[in-house]
Amino acid sequence: MRENILVTGGTGALGRHVVDRLAAAGHPARVLSRTRGPHIGDLRTGAGLGPALDGAGTVVHLASDPRDSSADVEGTRRLVTAAPAGTYLVYVSIVGVDRHPLPYYRRKYEAERIVEDSGLPYTILRATQFHNLVLLALETLAKAPVLFVPAGTSLQPVEIEEVAERLVELALGDPAGRVPDLGGPEIVSFAGLARTYLRLTGRRRPVVPLLLPGRVAAAFRRGAHLAPDHPDGRGTFADFVAATSGRSGDGTRAR
Ligand SMILES: NC(=O)c1ccc[n+]([C@@H]2O[C@H](COP(=O)([O-])OP(=O)(O)OC[C@H]3O[C@@H](n4cnc5c(N)ncnc54)[C@H](OP(=O)(O)O)[C@@H]3O)[C@@H](O)[C@H]2O)c1
């Protein structure tokens, strides 16, 4: 176990849970952020990395920007180059990045290989899509009078707190290379998730599957992003939506 932990992306949706759990376990972490806190830095330029890494024995690397390739690929390269020899790196990735053409996933895969080739001790955990991301997608799609979903596509969403829990365990343990994927407890069609969302939030919309063209949509239909052998998460999407919207699992108001 290495004292002094730096969490990149510690201000993000996942990172906040990781930082809270590390603190609760007696390991208050420093957080690298572009705008907040004492460790201001930017992976796109390398600014602030040196001071943030100073004396850090472990880096939990969660920072990512799907809209900016330089954050994930060049940013990870900058991080591993700036990290002193022996720094333990824990990297979070996404299930299926090695077999999926989505450009963001390709970049996550490249970042994985940068971590693997860095010469630093490392652990890489791949997780499936988080419940909150799926909910956000459905909230956006439900703004239209008809809720269109990608046909033939399933997801295996996982509870973000469980991903954080696993990452903390890994960060406080020994470097383990690529560890088993962490997938949500069930694989559910996009349409099924949409119906759950509508039911639990009291909305009414027709759910209409649309066959989307292209390699990326085909990869999602093929299930390249799923971890059927690792349905290890416990919380379901229905649990998550019910907790978020104050309704119980069967759609009635929670008391
Ligand atoms: N969302 C999912 O379904 C999912 C599934 C599997 C794996 N993951 C992975 O989990 C990680 C966290 O995802 P998330 O959903 O929690 O992300 P998020 O909420 O979007 O947070 C992104 C974080 O990255 C930081 N960041 C972005 N660009 C940066 C830069 N140039 N320099 C320094 N920090 C930067 C942001 O910090 P500031 O804004 O404070 O600078 C923020 O803390 C990502 O690596 C993602 O690939 C996500």
PDBQT file of the ligand as one rigid body, heavy atoms in Angstrom, charges set to zero:
ROOT
HETATM    1  N1  LIG A 301     -19.415   7.182 -17.750  1.00  0.00    +0.000 N 
HETATM    2  C1  LIG A 301     -19.344   5.864 -17.975  1.00  0.00    +0.000 C 
HETATM    3  O1  LIG A 301     -20.362   5.197 -18.244  1.00  0.00    +0.000 OA
HETATM    4  C2  LIG A 301     -18.004   5.172 -17.879  1.00  0.00    +0.000 A 
HETATM    5  C3  LIG A 301     -17.932   3.772 -17.988  1.00  0.00    +0.000 A 
HETATM    6  C4  LIG A 301     -16.700   3.135 -17.840  1.00  0.00    +0.000 A 
HETATM    7  C5  LIG A 301     -15.553   3.906 -17.599  1.00  0.00    +0.000 A 
HETATM    8  N2  LIG A 301     -15.669   5.256 -17.520  1.00  0.00    +0.000 N 
HETATM    9  C6  LIG A 301     -14.449   6.065 -17.260  1.00  0.00    +0.000 C 
HETATM   10  O2  LIG A 301     -14.555   6.606 -15.947  1.00  0.00    +0.000 OA
HETATM   11  C7  LIG A 301     -13.801   7.816 -15.875  1.00  0.00    +0.000 C 
HETATM   12  C8  LIG A 301     -14.621   8.897 -15.186  1.00  0.00    +0.000 C 
HETATM   13  O3  LIG A 301     -15.813   9.097 -15.898  1.00  0.00    +0.000 OA
HETATM   14  P1  LIG A 301     -16.872  10.164 -15.369  1.00  0.00    +0.000 P 
HETATM   15  O4  LIG A 301     -18.155   9.826 -16.039  1.00  0.00    +0.000 OA
HETATM   16  O5  LIG A 301     -16.780  10.267 -13.890  1.00  0.00    +0.000 OA
HETATM   17  O6  LIG A 301     -16.282  11.501 -16.021  1.00  0.00    +0.000 OA
HETATM   18  P2  LIG A 301     -16.728  13.012 -15.760  1.00  0.00    +0.000 P 
HETATM   19  O7  LIG A 301     -17.792  13.119 -14.731  1.00  0.00    +0.000 OA
HETATM   20  O8  LIG A 301     -16.948  13.604 -17.121  1.00  0.00    +0.000 OA
HETATM   21  O9  LIG A 301     -15.402  13.667 -15.153  1.00  0.00    +0.000 OA
HETATM   22  C9  LIG A 301     -14.293  13.890 -15.952  1.00  0.00    +0.000 C 
HETATM   23  C10 LIG A 301     -13.148  14.318 -15.056  1.00  0.00    +0.000 C 
HETATM   24  O10 LIG A 301     -11.972  14.460 -15.859  1.00  0.00    +0.000 OA
HETATM   25  C11 LIG A 301     -11.345  15.664 -15.512  1.00  0.00    +0.000 C 
HETATM   26  N3  LIG A 301     -10.686  16.181 -16.719  1.00  0.00    +0.000 N 
HETATM   27  C12 LIG A 301     -11.213  16.267 -17.969  1.00  0.00    +0.000 A 
HETATM   28  N4  LIG A 301     -10.313  16.786 -18.812  1.00  0.00    +0.000 NA
HETATM   29  C13 LIG A 301      -9.199  17.038 -18.070  1.00  0.00    +0.000 A 
HETATM   30  C14 LIG A 301      -7.929  17.589 -18.375  1.00  0.00    +0.000 A 
HETATM   31  N5  LIG A 301      -7.624  18.000 -19.610  1.00  0.00    +0.000 N 
HETATM   32  N6  LIG A 301      -7.013  17.699 -17.395  1.00  0.00    +0.000 NA
HETATM   33  C15 LIG A 301      -7.320  17.303 -16.122  1.00  0.00    +0.000 A 
HETATM   34  N7  LIG A 301      -8.508  16.762 -15.769  1.00  0.00    +0.000 NA
HETATM   35  C16 LIG A 301      -9.430  16.650 -16.733  1.00  0.00    +0.000 A 
HETATM   36  C17 LIG A 301     -12.439  16.599 -15.022  1.00  0.00    +0.000 C 
HETATM   37  O11 LIG A 301     -11.895  17.477 -14.060  1.00  0.00    +0.000 OA
HETATM   38  P3  LIG A 301     -12.101  19.072 -14.069  1.00  0.00    +0.000 P 
HETATM   39  O12 LIG A 301     -13.325  19.369 -14.905  1.00  0.00    +0.000 OA
HETATM   40  O13 LIG A 301     -12.272  19.428 -12.611  1.00  0.00    +0.000 OA
HETATM   41  O14 LIG A 301     -10.839  19.604 -14.655  1.00  0.00    +0.000 OA
HETATM   42  C18 LIG A 301     -13.397  15.619 -14.330  1.00  0.00    +0.000 C 
HETATM   43  O15 LIG A 301     -13.034  15.432 -12.981  1.00  0.00    +0.000 OA
HETATM   44  C19 LIG A 301     -13.380   8.132 -17.321  1.00  0.00    +0.000 C 
HETATM   45  O16 LIG A 301     -12.033   7.755 -17.488  1.00  0.00    +0.000 OA
HETATM   46  C20 LIG A 301     -14.291   7.265 -18.168  1.00  0.00    +0.000 C 
HETATM   47  O17 LIG A 301     -13.703   6.891 -19.402  1.00  0.00    +0.000 OA
HETATM   48  C21 LIG A 301     -16.857   5.906 -17.638  1.00  0.00    +0.000 A 
ENDROOT
TORSDOF 0
